[in-house]
Amino acid sequence: MLRSTEMRTWQAVGNALPTLPRWAASGQLLTWALAINPVAGGTSPYTAGTNRYLTWKSEGIRAGNVPTLWAARMSADGRSLAGPAVEL
């Protein structure tokens, strides 16, 4: 993770996902996040109306796969997915 207060200089502040969630492929370098919006003690979703969503990209580095963007609705507490992932 990188952090900036003025969007010009950045400071490395650690790994956004030091422990991968169940849906991530361990050891495959396939987990990526476009932006992080902290939720107290939990994950980093975005909000649309009253629903929270998590968006991620699969790199498609295995033969026959292409990079894909995914989104899934999250539970009310922001700690798990509340529905299936949908390809964007």
C-alpha positions as CSV (number, residue, x, y, z in Angstrom):
1,M,0.0,0.0,0.0
2,L,1.0,3.6,-0.6
3,R,-0.3,6.6,1.2
4,S,-0.2,10.3,0.3
5,T,-1.8,13.4,1.9
6,E,-1.3,15.6,-1.2
7,M,-1.2,13.1,-4.1
8,R,2.4,14.0,-5.1
9,T,4.7,12.2,-2.6
10,W,3.9,8.7,-1.5
11,Q,4.9,6.5,1.5
12,A,4.9,2.7,1.5
13,V,2.7,1.6,4.5
14,G,2.5,-2.2,4.2
15,N,0.6,-4.9,2.4
16,A,-3.2,-4.3,1.8
17,L,-3.9,-8.0,1.9
18,P,-1.3,-9.7,4.1
19,T,-3.7,-12.7,4.5
20,L,-5.5,-13.5,1.3
21,P,-9.3,-14.0,1.3
22,R,-10.7,-17.4,0.4
23,W,-11.4,-16.3,-3.2
24,A,-7.8,-15.4,-3.9
25,A,-5.3,-17.8,-5.4
26,S,-2.4,-18.1,-2.9
27,G,1.1,-17.7,-4.3
28,Q,-0.1,-16.7,-7.8
29,L,0.4,-12.9,-7.7
30,L,-3.2,-12.5,-8.9
31,T,-4.6,-10.2,-6.2
32,W,-4.8,-6.5,-7.0
33,A,-6.8,-3.5,-5.8
34,L,-7.4,-0.2,-7.5
35,A,-8.1,1.8,-4.4
36,I,-8.6,1.3,-0.7
37,N,-11.2,3.0,1.4
38,P,-10.9,1.7,5.0
39,V,-13.8,0.5,7.0
40,A,-13.2,0.3,10.7
41,G,-11.5,-3.0,11.4
42,G,-12.5,-4.5,8.1
43,T,-12.1,-4.6,4.3
44,S,-12.1,-1.7,1.6
45,P,-15.4,-1.5,-0.4
46,Y,-17.1,1.3,-2.3
47,T,-20.7,2.3,-1.6
48,A,-23.6,2.7,-4.0
49,G,-26.8,3.7,-2.2
50,T,-26.9,1.6,0.9
51,N,-24.9,-1.4,-0.6
52,R,-21.2,-2.0,-0.3
53,Y,-19.2,-3.6,-3.2
54,L,-15.7,-4.9,-3.6
55,T,-14.0,-4.6,-7.0
56,W,-10.9,-6.5,-8.0
57,K,-9.0,-7.6,-11.1
58,S,-7.8,-11.0,-12.1
59,E,-4.6,-10.7,-14.1
60,G,-5.2,-13.5,-16.6
61,I,-1.6,-14.6,-16.5
62,R,-2.4,-18.3,-16.9
63,A,-2.6,-19.6,-20.5
64,G,-6.0,-19.0,-22.0
65,N,-7.1,-16.4,-19.4
66,V,-7.6,-12.7,-20.0
67,P,-7.5,-9.9,-17.4
68,T,-10.9,-9.4,-16.0
69,L,-12.6,-6.9,-13.6
70,W,-14.9,-8.4,-11.0
71,A,-17.4,-6.9,-8.4
72,A,-19.4,-8.4,-5.6
73,R,-21.8,-7.1,-3.0
74,M,-20.5,-7.2,0.5
75,S,-22.2,-8.1,3.8
76,A,-23.5,-5.2,5.9
77,D,-20.4,-5.3,8.2
78,G,-18.0,-5.2,5.2
79,R,-16.2,-8.4,6.2
80,S,-17.5,-10.9,3.6
81,L,-19.1,-11.2,0.2
82,A,-22.9,-11.3,0.3
83,G,-23.4,-12.5,-3.3
84,P,-21.6,-14.0,-6.2
85,A,-18.8,-12.2,-8.1
86,V,-19.9,-10.6,-11.4
87,E,-17.6,-10.0,-14.3
88,L,-17.7,-6.3,-15.3
